[in-house]
Amino acid sequence: MRSLSVADADVKRAKNQLKAQLLQETETGSGLTEALGLEAVLRGSVAPISQVLSLVDGVTTSDVSAVSNRLRSINYKFSLKILIS
């Protein structure tokens, strides 16, 4: 199975889109309440938006490529198991 190539520009664009979406969610009372509630339920705590944005900024092209290839590998193995069964 071939590794997936991930471009730096694509990762930068995705990070910018995610950060814009996160900031937009906090612009309304209902959006902020929903975002805070979801984070509290999923993580057990709520991080300041500055910390979340910093975490997004810390994601590298190498990180995205590694996760992408890992997910492709899992999907490939799962598909093979279905075909063999």
C-alpha positions in Angstrom: 0.0 0.0 0.0 1.3 3.4 -1.0 1.8 6.2 1.5 -0.4 9.2 1.1 1.3 12.5 0.3 0.1 15.5 2.3 1.1 19.0 1.2 2.1 21.7 3.7 -0.2 24.1 1.9 -3.2 21.7 2.4 -2.4 21.4 6.1 -2.0 25.1 6.6 -5.4 25.7 4.8 -7.1 23.1 6.9 -5.7 24.5 10.1 -6.9 28.0 9.1 -10.3 26.7 8.3 -10.6 24.9 11.6 -9.4 27.9 13.6 -11.9 30.1 11.8 -14.7 27.7 12.6 -13.7 27.4 16.2 -13.7 31.2 16.6 -17.0 31.6 14.7 -18.6 29.1 17.1 -17.8 31.4 20.0 -19.4 34.5 18.4 -22.9 33.7 19.6 -24.2 32.8 23.0 -25.8 29.6 21.8 -22.7 28.6 19.8 -20.4 29.2 22.7 -22.7 27.3 25.1 -22.8 24.3 22.7 -19.0 24.3 22.1 -18.3 24.5 25.9 -20.8 21.8 26.7 -19.5 19.4 24.0 -15.9 20.0 25.2 -16.9 19.4 28.8 -18.7 16.2 28.0 -15.9 14.8 25.7 -12.9 16.0 27.6 -14.2 16.4 31.1 -12.9 20.0 31.2 -12.9 23.1 29.1 -9.7 24.6 27.6 -9.4 28.3 26.9 -9.8 29.1 23.2 -6.2 30.4 23.0 -5.0 26.9 24.1 -7.2 25.2 21.6 -5.9 27.4 18.8 -2.3 26.8 19.9 -2.9 23.1 19.7 -4.2 23.4 16.2 -1.2 25.5 15.3 1.1 22.8 16.6 -0.2 20.2 14.2 2.4 19.4 11.5 2.2 18.0 8.0 4.1 15.0 9.4 1.4 14.5 12.1 -1.4 14.6 9.5 0.5 12.2 7.2 1.2 9.7 10.0 -2.5 9.7 11.1 -3.7 9.5 7.5 -1.5 6.5 6.7 -2.4 4.8 10.0 -6.1 5.2 9.2 -5.6 3.9 5.7 -3.8 0.9 7.1 -6.5 0.1 9.5 -9.2 0.5 6.8 -7.1 -1.7 4.5 -6.7 -4.5 7.1 -10.4 -4.2 8.0 -11.4 -4.5 4.3 -9.1 -7.6 3.9 -10.7 -9.3 6.9 -14.2 -8.8 5.4 -13.1 -10.2 2.0 -11.4 -13.2 3.6 -14.3 -14.0 5.9 
